[in-house]
Protein backbone atom coordinates (compact mmCIF):
# COMPACT_ATOMS: atom_id res chain seq x y z
CA UNK A 1 0.00 0.00 0.00
CA UNK A 2 1.40 3.36 -1.05
CA UNK A 3 0.51 5.09 2.22
CA UNK A 4 2.68 2.66 4.16
CA UNK A 5 5.47 2.63 1.58
CA UNK A 6 5.82 6.40 1.99
CA UNK A 7 6.57 5.82 5.68
CA UNK A 8 9.18 3.08 5.12
CA UNK A 9 12.62 4.40 4.23
CA UNK A 10 15.33 2.63 2.25
CA UNK A 11 18.73 2.66 3.95
CA UNK A 12 21.39 1.49 1.48
CA UNK A 13 24.33 -0.65 2.60
CA UNK A 14 22.91 -1.46 6.04
CA UNK A 15 23.70 -3.67 7.93
CA UNK A 16 26.30 -4.59 5.30
CA UNK A 17 27.27 -3.48 1.79
CA UNK A 18 24.75 -4.37 -0.90
CA UNK A 19 21.77 -4.65 1.47
CA UNK A 20 18.94 -2.12 1.30
CA UNK A 21 17.40 -2.04 4.78
CA UNK A 22 13.69 -1.23 5.05
CA UNK A 23 13.45 1.17 8.02
CA UNK A 24 9.89 1.25 9.30
CA UNK A 25 10.59 3.43 12.36
CA UNK A 26 8.99 6.46 10.65
CA UNK A 27 5.83 4.34 10.27
CA UNK A 28 5.88 3.58 14.00
CA UNK A 29 6.07 7.32 14.78
CA UNK A 30 3.06 8.12 12.59
CA UNK A 31 -0.21 7.33 14.45
CA UNK A 32 -2.27 6.88 11.28
CA UNK A 33 0.41 4.82 9.55
CA UNK A 34 0.85 2.56 12.57
CA UNK A 35 -2.90 2.04 12.95
CA UNK A 36 -3.23 1.26 9.24
CA UNK A 37 -0.34 -1.21 9.33
CA UNK A 38 -1.81 -3.08 12.30
CA UNK A 39 -5.27 -3.23 10.73
CA UNK A 40 -3.88 -4.47 7.41
CA UNK A 41 -1.96 -7.17 9.25
CA UNK A 42 -4.90 -8.20 11.46
CA UNK A 43 -7.93 -7.91 9.15
CA UNK A 44 -7.40 -11.07 7.06
CA UNK A 45 -7.52 -13.11 10.27
CA UNK A 46 -10.66 -11.65 11.86
CA UNK A 47 -13.27 -14.29 12.49
CA UNK A 48 -10.71 -17.09 12.26
CA UNK A 49 -10.71 -17.79 15.99
CA UNK A 50 -7.11 -16.77 16.66
CA UNK A 51 -6.30 -17.63 20.28
CA UNK A 52 -2.72 -16.38 20.38
CA UNK A 53 -0.28 -14.45 18.26
CA UNK A 54 3.35 -15.55 18.26
CA UNK A 55 6.06 -13.02 17.44
CA UNK A 56 9.84 -13.29 17.31
CA UNK A 57 12.32 -11.05 19.06
CA UNK A 58 12.49 -8.20 18.68
CA UNK A 59 10.65 -6.48 15.86
CA UNK A 60 8.03 -9.23 15.81
CA UNK A 61 7.07 -8.07 19.30
CA UNK A 62 6.15 -4.61 18.03
CA UNK A 63 3.57 -5.79 15.54
CA UNK A 64 2.68 -9.07 17.26
CA UNK A 65 1.37 -7.42 20.41
CA UNK A 66 -0.58 -4.81 18.44
CA UNK A 67 -2.13 -7.45 16.15
CA UNK A 68 -2.95 -9.64 19.16
CA UNK A 69 -4.74 -6.76 20.85
CA UNK A 70 -6.61 -5.96 17.64
CA UNK A 71 -7.79 -9.59 17.41
CA UNK A 72 -8.57 -9.91 21.15
CA UNK A 73 -5.95 -12.65 21.34
CA UNK A 74 -3.03 -13.33 23.63
CA UNK A 75 0.62 -12.84 22.69
CA UNK A 76 3.52 -15.27 23.07
CA UNK A 77 7.09 -14.08 22.61
CA UNK A 78 9.77 -16.15 20.90
CA UNK A 79 13.16 -15.07 22.24
CA UNK A 80 16.80 -15.58 21.50
CA UNK A 81 18.50 -18.29 23.58
CA UNK A 82 18.93 -17.69 27.28
CA UNK A 83 16.44 -14.82 27.65
CA UNK A 84 13.47 -16.66 29.19
CA UNK A 85 13.42 -17.47 32.92
CA UNK A 86 11.51 -20.77 33.00
CA UNK A 87 11.59 -24.13 31.21
CA UNK A 88 11.89 -23.58 27.45
CA UNK A 89 11.59 -25.35 24.13
CA UNK A 90 14.02 -24.30 21.45
CA UNK A 91 14.93 -24.71 17.82
CA UNK A 92 18.19 -24.15 15.93
CA UNK A 93 18.06 -22.41 12.57
CA UNK A 94 20.43 -21.35 9.82
CA UNK A 95 21.58 -17.80 9.20
CA UNK A 96 23.66 -16.53 6.29
CA UNK A 97 26.71 -16.61 8.59
CA UNK A 98 26.02 -19.56 10.90
CA UNK A 99 23.28 -20.79 13.22
CA UNK A 100 21.15 -19.30 15.97
CA UNK A 101 18.56 -20.56 18.43
CA UNK A 102 15.06 -19.37 19.26
CA UNK A 103 13.15 -20.34 22.40
CA UNK A 104 9.72 -20.04 23.97
CA UNK A 105 8.38 -21.12 27.34
CA UNK A 106 7.55 -24.82 27.25
CA UNK A 107 4.07 -24.17 28.69
CA UNK A 108 3.24 -21.11 26.53
CA UNK A 109 0.97 -22.96 24.10
CA UNK A 110 -1.90 -25.31 24.83
CA UNK A 111 -3.01 -28.16 22.59
CA UNK A 112 -5.86 -27.12 20.30
CA UNK A 113 -5.02 -23.42 20.17
CA UNK A 114 -5.22 -21.47 16.92
CA UNK A 115 -2.02 -19.52 16.34
CA UNK A 116 -1.20 -16.55 14.11
CA UNK A 117 2.49 -16.00 13.40
CA UNK A 118 3.49 -12.31 13.10
CA UNK A 119 6.76 -10.65 12.13
CA UNK A 120 7.96 -7.38 10.66
CA UNK A 121 9.66 -8.80 7.56
CA UNK A 122 9.58 -11.89 5.37
CA UNK A 123 12.77 -12.09 3.32
CA UNK A 124 14.43 -15.51 3.07
CA UNK A 125 12.01 -16.95 5.63
CA UNK A 126 14.56 -18.44 8.02
CA UNK A 127 13.30 -16.82 11.22
CA UNK A 128 9.61 -17.33 10.44
CA UNK A 129 10.24 -20.96 9.48
CA UNK A 130 12.09 -21.56 12.76
CA UNK A 131 9.22 -19.96 14.71
CA UNK A 132 6.65 -22.15 12.96
CA UNK A 133 8.70 -25.29 13.66
CA UNK A 134 9.06 -24.28 17.30
CA UNK A 135 5.33 -23.69 17.69
CA UNK A 136 4.48 -27.05 16.13
CA UNK A 137 7.07 -28.87 18.26
CA UNK A 138 5.78 -27.24 21.47
CA UNK A 139 2.08 -28.19 21.25
CA UNK A 140 -0.59 -29.62 18.96
CA UNK A 141 -1.79 -26.31 17.57
CA UNK A 142 -3.14 -25.01 14.29
CA UNK A 143 -1.22 -22.26 12.56
CA UNK A 144 -4.00 -20.23 10.93
CA UNK A 145 -1.52 -18.16 8.93
CA UNK A 146 1.35 -15.71 8.99
CA UNK A 147 1.15 -11.94 8.80
CA UNK A 148 4.08 -9.64 8.08
CA UNK A 149 4.40 -5.92 7.58
CA UNK A 150 6.92 -6.16 4.72
CA UNK A 151 7.59 -8.95 2.25
CA UNK A 152 10.51 -9.13 -0.18
CA UNK A 153 9.18 -11.81 -2.59
CA UNK A 154 12.37 -11.94 -4.66
CA UNK A 155 14.15 -13.57 -1.68
CA UNK A 156 11.77 -16.56 -1.68
CA UNK A 157 10.50 -16.58 1.89
CA UNK A 158 6.99 -17.72 0.94
CA UNK A 159 8.40 -20.88 -0.65
CA UNK A 160 10.20 -21.66 2.59
CA UNK A 161 7.27 -21.11 4.96
CA UNK A 162 4.30 -21.95 2.72
CA UNK A 163 3.97 -25.46 4.14
CA UNK A 164 2.87 -23.92 7.45
CA UNK A 165 0.01 -21.89 5.96
CA UNK A 166 -0.75 -18.80 3.96
CA UNK A 167 1.25 -15.60 4.26
CA UNK A 168 -0.35 -12.18 4.28
CA UNK A 169 1.86 -9.12 3.80
CA UNK A 170 0.76 -5.50 4.23
CA UNK A 171 3.50 -4.22 1.89
CA UNK A 172 5.45 -6.01 -0.85
CA UNK A 173 8.59 -4.72 -2.57
N, C-alpha and C positions, 0 to 999 in steps of 0.2 A: 504494500500500500504506500502510495507516494507521501502521504502525511507522515508516516513513520520513517520512511527513507530520508526525509529531509532532516530528521532529528538524529540520524545515525551517521557519524563522521568516519571517513576513511583515514587511517593513519598508516602511511606507507612505511615499510621496513621495520615494523614492530610486530612481534618481539625479536625478529631477526630479519636480515636482508631478504628481500623478495616476497615477504608476507605483507598483505594489506589487512591490517587489523580493523574490525568493525567496532568502533567505540560508541556504545549506546548510552553513555552517561548523560549526554544532553537530553535524551529521551526521558531518562529517570527524573531529570530536573524540571521537566515540562508536565504540569498536572494533566493537561488534556491528552498529551502524547502517551503518558504512562497509563492513564485510564483506558485509552483506546487499545494499547498493546495488550493489557490484561484481558480486556473483553474479547479481543480477537483470538487470544490464546485459549480462553475458557469457553466461549460460545459453542464451538463444535461438540463439546462434551456435556452440555446441559441436557438433563433428562436421561443421562446414561447411568445414573446411579453410582457415581464416583464416590467411594468411601474415603480414600486418601490420595493425596498427591505426593509423589516422591521426587525430590530434587537433589542434584549433586552439588557439593561444595565448589565454589562459593557462589558463583553467579546464578546457579540453579535455585539457590535459596531465595534470591530476590523475586524472581517471577513465580516460583513454586508456591511460596506462602501467599502471594497475592491471588494467584489462580485458585488455590485451595479455599481461601476466604470467599472468593466470588462464587465458588461452587458449593459452599457450605460443607466442605470436606475438611478432613484433618491433613496435617503435613508431616512427612517423615524425611529427615535429613539423611543423606548419604555423605559420609565424611572421608577424608584422607585417613590413612592408617594412624592409629594411636591417639585419636582425638575424642573418642567416645568413652565414657567412664564405666560402662557396665559390659556384660557379656556381648560379644559382637559376632556377626557373620561377615566374611570378607571375600573378595574376589580380586585376583590379579588380572591386569590387562596391559596390553602393549601400547607404548607411546612411540613416536618417531625415533626417540633416542634411548629407549630402554623399556622398563616396566614400572608400573605403579600399582597401588592397592587401594581399593575403596571398601568402606565398611559401613554397616548399619547395626543398630541394636538387634540382637537375636530375637527379641520379643516384640519388635516394632510392628510387624504385620501379623494379621490373624488369617487363618484359612478361610477362604470364601470371599475375602474382600475384593473390591473392584478398584484397581489402581490406575492412576494417570501419571505418566512420566513427564516431567517438565524440565527443560533446560533453556539456557539463553541461545545456544548455537548448535546447529547440526552441521558439521563439516565432514570429517572422515567417519564419524560415528563411533569411535572407540570408547569414549566415556559413556555415551548413552547405551551402547551395547553392554558394557560392563554393568551398568546400573540395572538393566533389564535382567541380565543373568543373575545378579545378586538378589533381586526381588523374587525371581522364580525359584531360586535355591533356598530362600528363607522361609517361604510359606506357599501353600497351594492357593494362589491368587489368580485373578484374571487381569491382565493388562488391557485396559479398554482403549489405549492409544498413547501417543506421544505428542506433546505440544512444545514447539520451540518458537522463540522470537524470530531468529534469523536462520535461514537455511542457505547453504552454499552447495547447490545440487551438483556442480561440476566435480566436487570432491567425493561423491558417491556414498554419502552417509546413509541414504534411504535404502540402498542395496544391502548395507551391512545390518541395519536394524529392522528391516521390513518383516522379518519372520516373527517379530514380537507384536506386530500390529501396525495400524496406519499411523502415518506421521502428518501432523498439521503444522504448517509454518505460517506465521503472521507476515513475514517478509522473506522474499527469495531474491538472491542476487545471481 
